[in-house]
């Protein structure tokens, strides 16, 4: 199983936006792209998807930018992954073979465990307030 670069970028950028939450400041594409080393054009697409998914809001114009749509503690990595990727673990079992049924049960247990763990990580837990600050998970 491998998460895409897109979901990684989305999580990192959301952490950056979460750092500004409550300050009244809005995040700007150029600043986010530079801070997280994400190509600005690709970032604009990701931000659009995050906005359409209800995780962030945007304001146009000279004083525009991006902000979280909800409190950082209300947005989990599970929600981000589902929005960007769809299902966390999608096993397309063809139901053939003697072990198929049991493997389907195992993959379902793994999916549930992974989803439960991702749900425990919210933006407030993964964003450091300053670039030097580190959180150990």
C-alpha positions as CSV (number, residue, x, y, z in Angstrom):
1,X,0.0,0.0,0.0
2,X,1.3,3.4,-0.9
3,X,-0.2,6.8,-0.4
4,X,0.1,9.2,-3.3
5,X,2.2,12.3,-3.4
6,X,-1.1,14.2,-3.7
7,X,-2.4,13.1,-0.3
8,X,1.0,13.8,1.3
9,X,1.0,17.3,-0.1
10,X,-2.6,17.8,1.0
11,X,-1.8,16.8,4.6
12,X,1.3,19.0,4.7
13,X,-0.5,22.0,3.3
14,X,-3.4,21.6,5.7
15,X,-0.9,21.5,8.5
16,X,0.5,24.9,7.3
17,X,-3.0,26.3,7.1
18,X,-3.8,25.0,10.6
19,X,-0.8,26.9,11.9
20,X,-2.6,30.1,11.0
21,X,-6.0,29.1,12.4
22,X,-7.3,31.6,14.9
23,X,-4.8,34.3,13.9
24,X,-7.1,36.0,11.3
25,X,-4.4,35.5,8.7
26,X,-5.1,33.7,5.4
27,X,-2.7,31.3,3.7
28,X,-1.5,32.2,0.2
29,X,-0.7,29.7,-2.5
30,X,2.8,31.1,-3.0
31,X,3.7,30.9,0.7
32,X,2.2,27.4,1.1
33,X,4.1,26.2,-2.0
34,X,7.4,27.5,-0.8
35,X,7.0,26.3,2.8
36,X,6.1,22.8,1.7
37,X,8.1,22.6,-1.5
38,X,5.0,21.9,-3.6
39,X,4.7,23.1,-7.2
40,X,2.3,26.1,-7.1
41,X,0.2,24.9,-10.1
42,X,-0.3,21.5,-8.5
43,X,-1.0,23.0,-5.2
44,X,-3.8,25.2,-6.7
45,X,-5.5,22.0,-7.9
46,X,-5.1,20.4,-4.4
47,X,-6.5,23.5,-2.7
48,X,-9.5,23.5,-5.0
49,X,-10.2,19.9,-4.2
50,X,-9.8,20.6,-0.4
51,X,-12.2,23.6,-0.8
52,X,-14.8,21.6,-2.7
53,X,-14.5,18.9,-0.1
54,X,-15.3,21.4,2.7
55,X,-12.0,21.2,4.5
56,X,-10.9,24.8,3.7
57,X,-12.5,28.0,2.6
58,X,-11.1,30.6,0.2
59,X,-11.5,34.3,-0.3
60,X,-10.6,35.9,-3.6
61,X,-8.8,39.2,-4.2
62,X,-5.8,41.0,-3.0
63,X,-6.6,40.2,0.6
64,X,-7.6,36.7,-0.2
65,X,-6.3,33.3,0.7
66,X,-7.2,30.1,2.4
67,X,-8.3,29.1,5.9
68,X,-9.6,26.0,7.6
69,X,-13.4,25.5,7.3
70,X,-13.4,23.9,10.8
71,X,-11.3,23.8,13.9
72,X,-8.0,21.9,13.4
73,X,-9.0,19.3,16.0
74,X,-12.1,18.5,13.9
75,X,-10.2,17.5,10.8
76,X,-8.6,14.1,10.8
77,X,-6.1,12.6,8.5
78,X,-8.7,9.9,7.7
79,X,-11.0,12.6,6.3
80,X,-8.1,14.1,4.2
81,X,-7.1,10.7,2.8
82,X,-10.7,9.8,2.0
83,X,-11.3,13.1,0.2
84,X,-8.1,12.9,-1.9
85,X,-7.8,9.2,-2.4
86,X,-11.2,7.6,-1.8
87,X,-11.1,4.5,0.4
88,X,-8.0,4.0,2.6
89,X,-7.6,0.4,1.5
90,X,-9.6,-0.9,-1.4
91,X,-9.1,-4.6,-2.0
92,X,-10.6,-5.9,-5.2
93,X,-11.0,-9.6,-4.4
94,X,-12.3,-11.7,-7.2
95,X,-13.6,-14.2,-4.7
96,X,-11.8,-17.1,-6.4
97,X,-9.7,-19.6,-4.7
98,X,-9.8,-21.4,-1.4
99,X,-8.3,-18.6,0.7
100,X,-10.2,-15.8,-0.9
101,X,-12.9,-15.4,1.8
102,X,-10.4,-15.4,4.7
103,X,-8.2,-12.9,2.9
104,X,-11.1,-10.7,2.4
105,X,-11.8,-10.8,6.1
106,X,-8.1,-10.0,6.9
107,X,-8.0,-7.1,4.5
108,X,-11.2,-5.7,6.1
109,X,-9.7,-5.9,9.5
110,X,-6.5,-4.2,8.3
111,X,-8.6,-1.4,6.7
112,X,-10.6,-0.8,9.9
113,X,-7.4,-0.7,12.0
114,X,-5.8,1.8,9.6
115,X,-8.9,4.0,9.5
116,X,-9.1,4.0,13.3
117,X,-5.5,5.1,13.6
118,X,-5.8,7.8,10.9
119,X,-8.9,9.1,12.7
120,X,-6.8,9.7,15.8
121,X,-4.5,12.2,14.1
122,X,-6.0,15.6,13.7
123,X,-4.5,18.7,12.2
124,X,-3.9,20.2,15.7
125,X,-1.8,17.2,16.6
126,X,0.4,17.3,13.5
127,X,1.0,21.0,13.0
128,X,3.8,22.7,14.8
129,X,3.2,26.4,15.6
130,X,6.7,27.3,14.6
131,X,8.9,25.7,11.9
132,X,11.4,24.7,14.6
133,X,8.9,23.0,16.8
134,X,8.6,19.3,16.4
135,X,6.0,16.8,17.6
136,X,6.9,13.2,18.1
137,X,4.1,10.8,17.4
